[in-house]
């Protein structure tokens, strides 16, 4: 039996400009790509219509079509990594397993477990940076400490970045090094208990016009002002390096959004307590939340009586997407107006968002609640009516998602804004007493 290497796809579902895949192919040992529909993750999903599973399946199918045309294949398994790798090492004489870094808690533990097993079997295990431009200790302050405020982090990011960091990995030069074999069958969604998505996913094509006008249009949910590439970044069907190069030439504002993404991964790496459900600023864990379950349900369903909030939640429930400006509004409303723990909102978004990414989702929720790094001050309470006036004045976005607006079918506001603001401030002040004197 001839030796092979394995490249294990996870959140890097593309063949071009893929760091770990490049290193695997370049070595010259035939490479068998694999993907595992991980039951440790899938078994925790409540919704069998979960569009993220369908998105992954579609991306894997696209990879398979390309590899089949090259006389190769991707091996797709439905199981756990603990089950799959012993079988793979029995079936193949494996030289090295290649992966790209993953930074979330489960992923880190999973990869460490696999590494320990395969190296004990005499198999190499090589891992590379791919999903971010800068990671871990690559961007630190002059004192050698991690940044916890975005602006100086982004300044250092821009000072350090150069063509080396943004250069694509030319995987296509080595495509002949994929293992030549007949194609393997991919498990169907139905076999795994899931269903196909009814609506099309956003395109992964970068639309230059939208990027150029991003700074002017990004805050208005009724217009096509954002790239809709977040799901592709989440699952790696596009390259962060290619997008950053594009942003450098088209829009610094859009580049800043990509840097925010790196920043939140940086926070996750240096402050792992946020993976344990703790506030970044631990004093915020002393807040006494109301946590009214009925009000939370109304927020989830988009029935709060605040049209901009309800539109956002209904868009999320229907599509798995929510405009970023509206994400801030609904998160502020839940935490400040209803005094419901940000973790409840974080968990709901984790279930519903097509582009769910722990680092960014946690960062966004903690920003809104005031508990995060570089967060909005605790006394900042978004006024949904003023936000509507500024960003959806003609109610185009709202009317799309709340067609019963201004009818008897639309509920009265769940809470008065002025009352909610007066209620939340002393609750925060009590929790933070000693920190804000």
N, C-alpha and C positions, 0 to 999 in steps of 0.2 A: 504494500500500500504506500503510495506516494504521500509526502507531507503536504499539508495545506495550511493556510492561515484562515482565520475567521474574522470578518468584520461584523460587529454587532450594532445594528441600527437601533437607536432609541428616539431621541428628540433631534435628529439630524437627517431627516428623511429625503435626502437628495444624493445624487451621484457626483455632481459637479462641486468644485470648491469645498471639499469635505476633508478636514485635516486628518482624522484617523484613517479614513479610507485611503487617502493619498499615501500615507506612510505604509499601510498594509500592501497596497498594490506595488509601490516602488521597490519593496524588498525583493520582489521577483518570485516569491512562493505563491502558487495559485491561491486565489482568495475566494472563499465562499461567504457571501453576505447572508446574514440571518436577521430575523426579527422575531421577537417573542411577544405575543399578546398575553401580557402578564396577568395571570389570575389574581395575584396579590392586589393588583389595582382594579381590575375589571369587576371582581366579586364585590367590591365596595360601592359600585355605581348602582344607584336606585333605579335610574331611568334606562330602560332597555332601548329607548330611542336616542340615547346619548349620541349627539352628532359628532363628538370628538372621536369616538371609536370608528364611525363611518368615515370621517376625514382621514384618519390614519390608514384605514383599509384602502381607501382610494389612492392615497400616496404610495402605498406598498404595491398596489396593482400597477401603477404607472412605472415604478421601478422595475417590476417584473417584466413588463412589456419591453422595456429597453434592454434588459439583460438577456431575455430570450432571443431577441434579434442578434445579440452578440454571441449566441451559443452557450449562454450561461443561465443562471437562475438565482433567485433568492429563496432561502429556506425559511419558511414561516411556521412557527410553532404556537400552539395555544396551550399554555401551562404556566408553571413558575420557573424562574431561572434555576432554582434548586433542583427541579426535576429535569430540565432540558440539558444542562451542561454535562452531567455524568453520561447521558445517552450519547451526546455528540462526541465526547472523548472516547467512547467505546466504538463508535461507528467510523471515526476518522483519525488519522495520525496527525494531530494538530500541533503545529509549530508554535504559533502565537495567536492570542486573541487580542484584537484591536478595538478600542472604544474611544469615544469622546467624553470629556468630563461632564458630569451632571452634578448639580450642587445641592439639590434638595435632600432633606433628611433621609427619606426612604431610599432614594437613589444612591446616596452615599453608602448607606448600610448594605444595600443590595450589591453594589459593585465591590465593596470590600469583602463580602462573603464569597462572591464568585472568584475574586482574585486569590483569596486564601485557598479555595478548593483547587483551582486549575494549576496554580504554582506548586501545590503539594503533589500534583500529578506530573510535574516536570514540564508544564506548558507555560510559555511566556504570556505576559499580560501587559499591554502597552496602552496608555491613555493620554489624550491630547486635548488642548484647548481648542474649542471650535465655536461654541454658541455665543461667545462674547468677544469683544475686541480686547479688553483688559480684564484680568481676573485676579483673585486672591491678593497677593502683595505687590502687584504691578503698579498700582497707583496708591501712593502713600504720601502723607504730609512731609514737610521738611524734618519733622521730629520723628519720622518713621512710624506714625500712627495712622489708622484708617480714617478717612474723611467721614464725617456724619452730616455734613451740610453739602448740598448739591453744587452750589456755585463754585467754591474752590476746587471741588472734585472735578467738575467739568472743565475748569480752567487748566488744571494739571493734565487732564485727559487730552485736551486739544494741543497742549504744549508737547506732549510725548508722542502723539500719534504721527505716523509717517508712512511712507509707502510699504515699509517692511511689515507693519502690523495689518495693513489693509490689502496686502497682496493675496490674490486667489491661489489656492492649491490646484495645480494643473493635473487633476486626476485623469482627465481624458487621454493624456499621454501614455497611460499605463492600462487602459481598459482591456488590452489583450491579456492581461494577467488575471482576469477573473477565471475561476475554475470552469473548465468546459464540461458541461454535463447537461443532461436533459432537464427541462423545467419541472420543478416541484409544484404540486397543487397548493394553492393558498386556501386556508380554512375560510369558509364563507361567514358573513356576519350572522346568518341564521344559526349556523353550527355553534356559535359562541353565545347565542341567546340575544343578539342585537339585531336592529333593523336598519335598513338603508335610510339615508337622509332624503327628505322630500324636496328640499330646496337646494339649489346650487351653492357651493361654497364660493367665497370671494376669490377673485383671480389673484394669482401671484405675480402678474405683470406689474411692473412699476410704471405708474402713469406720471410722466414728467410734469404735465400741466398742473396736476393736483399737488405735487410736491412744491412746485414753484410758488403756488398761491396758498400754501399751507398756513403760513403765518396769518394771513388775512381771513381765512375761511374756517380754520380748525375749530372754532368755538361755537359754530352755528349748526345744530344737529339736523336742521331741515335741508341743508344743502350737502352736496357730495364734496366735502372738504377734507376728508382724511383718506389715507391710503388703503385702509382695510387689510393691511399686511400683517397685523398682529398675530393672527392664527398661524400664518406661515412662518413667522419668527418663532412662535411657540414650539412648533413641531419641526422646525429646521428644513422646511421645503424651499426656503430661500436662504441665502448666505448673508450673515450680518456684515461681512467685509464688503460685499458688493453694494449693499444698501448704504453703508457708511460712505463709500466712495461717491455714490450717487448724491447723497445728502450734502457732501462737501461742495459739490458743484451747483446744487440747486437751491438749498434752503438750510440755513443755520438753525432755524427754529425746529425743523424736522430732525436735523442732526442731534439737537439737544434731547429730543425724545428718545433717540437711540442711546444716548449717553445716560439718561435716566434709567434705562433698562440695565446697563452695566452697573450703575450706581447701586441699584437694589440688589443685584447679585453680590456686589461687594459687601453690602450690609449683611446679607444672609450668611456670607462666609465668615465675617469677623464677629458677628453677634448672633451665635446660633441659638440663644435663648428665645429668639422670635419664632423658631421652629417648634417650640414647646408650648405655644399658646400664650406667651407672655408679652406684655407691652415692651416696646423698645426702651421707653422711659419707664422704669419699673414703678415709679410713684403713681403712674396712671392706673396701675392695677388696684389701687385703693378706691377707685370710683365706685359708688353704690348705684348700680344701674337699676332702673325700674323693671326692665325685661318683661313687659306685658305681652303675653303670647298672642292674644287676639289682635293687638295692634301690629305685632310683627307679621301675622298672617295677612292683614290688610295691606301692609307695605309690600310683602312678597307678591300679592295678587294685583297690585296697582290700583288699590281702592282707598287711598288715603284722603281723597278730596283735594289734593294738591296736584293740578294737572301735569306739571312738568315732571314731578316725581312719578306719577302714575304712568305717564307715557314711557318713561325710561324703563320702569319695571316690566311693563307689557312688551316693550321691544325686546328686552332680555329674555323673557319667558318664551316669546314666539320665535326668536332668531338665534339666541345665544350670543348676541352682540349688544353692546350699549355704547353710545357715543361718550367720549371721555369727559366732556364738560358735564354731561348728565350724570355720569358715574359719581363725580364729585358732589353734585347736588343731592342725589339720593342717599349717598353715604353720610353726608352732613345731616340730612333730615332724620335718618334712623338714629344716629348717635346723639345729636343735639336736640332735635325736636321731641323725639320719643324716648330719649335716654335708654336706648337699647344697646347692649354691649356690641362693640364693633366686631367681635368674633362671630356673632350670629350672622351679621351681614357678610363677613368674609367667607363663612362656610356656605352661605346661599350662593354667592357669586362663584365659589369653587365648584358647585354643582352645575351651574347654569352656563357659565361663560365658555364659549368655544375657544377663546384664547387664554383660558385660565393658566396662569403661571404663578406659582406660590410667591416668589420674591416680589413681583410687581403687585399682585393682588394684596398681599400683606402690607406692602409699603403704602399702597393707595388708601387702604382702610385705616391704617394707623395715622397717615397724614390727615385724613378727614376728622378723625376723633381727637387729634392733638397729641396722641401718645407716641408718634413715630419720630424718626430722624427728620430734621428739616421740616417739621410738621406745621400746619396752620395753627396759630395760637389758640388756646382753649376757648378764648372768648369770641372767636370768630364763628358766627352762626349764619350760614347762608340763608338769605331771605328768598324762598322759592319764587315769590311774585316778582321781585326785582331781577332775579336771574332770568325769568321768563321775558320780562321787558327788554333785557339786554341781548338775549340770545335766541329768542323765538317770538319776537314782537308780533308777527302776523299769525302766530299760533299754527303754523303749517305742520311742524313736527307734532305738536300736541294733538291736533285734529286727526292726524293719521292714526294715532294709537288710542286716542280717547274720543271716538266719534260721538259718544253720548254727552259730551261737554255741553253745558247750558241747558240740559233737559232734567226732568224730574228723576231720571234714572241715575244721574251722577250724584255720588254721595257728598254730603257736607264735609268740610275739613275735619279731620280726625282730632286736630288740636289747633288752637289759635297761635299764630306765630309769635306775637308779643308775649303771650303767656308762657309759651315754650322757652323763649329766650330768657325770661326772668326766672324760670324754674331751673334751667340747666346751669346757669353760672354759679349759684351758691353750692350746687352739688359738686362741681369741679373744684371750686375754691376750697371746700371742706376736705376733699381728698388730697389736694395739693398743698394744704396748709403747711407752711414751713419751707416750701419750695418757691413760692411766689411772693413772699413778704418783701 
